[in-house]
Amino acid sequence: MPKTKILIVDDELIMRESLGGWLERDGYEVHKAASGEEALELIRNIRFDVLLVDIKMNGMSGIDLLKEVKSSDPDAAVVMITAYGSISSSIEAMKLGAQDYLLKPFDPNELGVLIEKILESRAKTLENLYLRDQYRERTRFESMIGQSPRMQEIFNLIEDISPIDSTVLITGETGTGKGLAAKAIHTQSPRCEGPFMGINCGAIPEHLMESELFGYQKGAFTDAKENKKGKLELANGGTLFLDEIGEISMRMQIDLLRVLEDRVFYRVGGTQPIESDFRIIAATNMDIETAIKKGQFREDLYYRLNVISFKMPPLRERKEDIPLLAKQFLFRFSQEMNREVNRIDRDTMDEMMLYEWPGNIRELENAVERAVVVCKSDSIIPGDLPIFSPELREQPLSGTLMEVEKEHIRKTLDSNDWNISRSAKALGIDRSTLYSKIKKYGLSGNG
Amino acid sequence: METSIHRYLENIDFALDHNRNQYHSTAVLDRLSSLDLPANSRIVALTEKDLFIPILTHVYGEAELGGVSCIVSSSRLKDDLPAIERDKLLGNRIIKEILHELGHTFHLLHCRDKSCLMHYCRSIRDVDRKVMGMCRYCSILLEDQLKRG
């Protein structure tokens, strides 16, 4: 999970620097703006978890900035900072939707407690979205097919490595089927009778990750009403699949490394060591070696995971598999939706073969699903796949900027199966920004 | 690790803020960092003066994150000392805060583990609650930094 982002808006350099330095030591990612105008420029590209705004500034005042921020993002958490004697402005700010205000200079305790409170309520929203994400993950396609030489190589490799109990690292772009490859390795391994436990490290808020992996003892924290087994324990005798491993925090990297070394761990709040026998398969679309150079990923963990590794090819490098995959999806969706659509016409298939499929198999799957819904005969024609229709492709965008943004976000989420991490990556924004926009536009996975 | 005591600064009056009657810790750090120090060394300043940074009412200490200098004040660490073993407890508090600030010079951030030296103390009770050592995570991260040099 990415770091919490805080924006400090103050026209006094010394205030920005001293507050910024203090928050950085607390582990926050701090951005600074010397004016309201500069802050708005930053907000356009980055979604901040908390904004600390000085009320009295030259140029745009803190109150004016608050109004601007709230009009475009009503959920933004804004804390006003004010000097003694400007209490009336602070009250006005609270009426305009500011979360709270601080009188400067403030006690370090006040700010710490306030930020924690804001982040706690934000975490609850993330948790709800994560649960929905998890549900959708379970309903994803289950098969893995391909006749191309690239896929034949992958199948042979999987056959070779499945019986060996070594850790496997699968790399490859989003939507190339890394999860399916992991499942295939499990199914062909001696552990196939045991469980296959998957966890998407990129979709789980950091505060949930520890208890999700290690489980917890009753009473370990307020909501721990009973003992709960974590994925590590549940994977006993089987395979643990860690998807999007590149997204885990440094702390979790340390914990995982210890588990890989000792095969022993403790539940959160637990004192008894727990042993679990599982094979680890990890996957990532990240360039881990670059992350190591940047100090974002532990080299020792990487070498532990990277005992055997292979890359899943992107769909554009195995285009000969498109017809087979498309027909498989067509068959499944027409059955599921009880629709008599049983073929894809030649022009449509030509278009499909020409397209580069940046979202890979998942994008193809979603395109076919949509086509089955809108198709008016028993055959899918190019018009049923609007993204391939030249007329529609060249049509200028209509609607307000907000409408265009909403539609673009919705399409990206759909083509990424509502996986927040992948969608955020495809959109070039961070996850919290995406969560905020989902909320802002009232988008949901059910249409 | 080699440790030595030097009298680099006669006083920190240059950092005094007359309005607040407190000393600006960042100004002291800037002065310390300009000193010609041996490679890979860290410098810890200890003062009895009350320290502040402009936005906060006070700080127990301050360090340059990933830098060379840090400072700790014993002023507020003297609060609520018990009648017995005062000196021992005060000594422990000072050592804990020095190690905490030194941790920052090795890129360590605040830790959520309340017993870890890198936990950020909001009150003197928090300082007393910390043990004289780092949690497993912070120890590993410190080792990593020491290996990197």
Contacts between the chains, C-beta under 8 A, distances in Angstrom:
chain1	res1	chain2	res2	distance
A	12	B	54	7.9
A	14	B	54	5.0
A	15	B	54	5.7
A	15	B	55	5.5
A	17	B	26	7.6
A	18	B	26	6.5
A	18	B	53	3.9
A	18	B	54	4.7
A	18	B	55	4.9
A	18	B	56	7.3
A	19	B	53	7.9
A	19	B	55	4.3
A	21	B	26	7.6
A	21	B	53	7.4
A	21	B	62	7.8
A	21	B	65	7.1
A	22	B	53	6.5
A	22	B	55	7.2
A	22	B	56	6.7
A	22	B	59	7.9
A	24	B	65	6.0
A	24	B	109	7.6
A	25	B	63	7.8
A	25	B	65	6.1
A	25	B	104	5.9
A	25	B	109	5.9
A	25	B	110	5.7
A	25	B	120	7.3
A	26	B	109	6.9
A	26	B	110	4.8
A	26	B	120	6.3
A	27	B	109	4.2
A	27	B	110	5.9
A	81	B	55	7.8
A	104	B	55	5.8
A	105	B	20	8.0
A	105	B	52	7.1
A	105	B	54	6.8
A	105	B	55	5.8
A	105	B	56	5.5
A	105	B	57	5.0
A	106	B	55	7.0
A	106	B	56	6.5
A	106	B	57	6.6
A	107	B	56	7.2
A	107	B	57	5.1
A	107	B	58	8.0
A	108	B	56	5.2
A	108	B	57	7.4
A	108	B	58	7.7
A	108	B	59	7.1
A	108	B	120	7.8
A	108	B	122	5.9
A	109	B	122	4.0
A	109	B	123	6.9
A	111	B	56	7.9
A	112	B	120	7.1
A	112	B	122	6.0
A	250	B	137	7.9
A	250	B	141	7.1
A	251	B	137	5.4
A	254	B	136	7.2
A	254	B	137	5.4
A	254	B	140	5.3
A	254	B	141	7.8
A	298	B	144	7.9
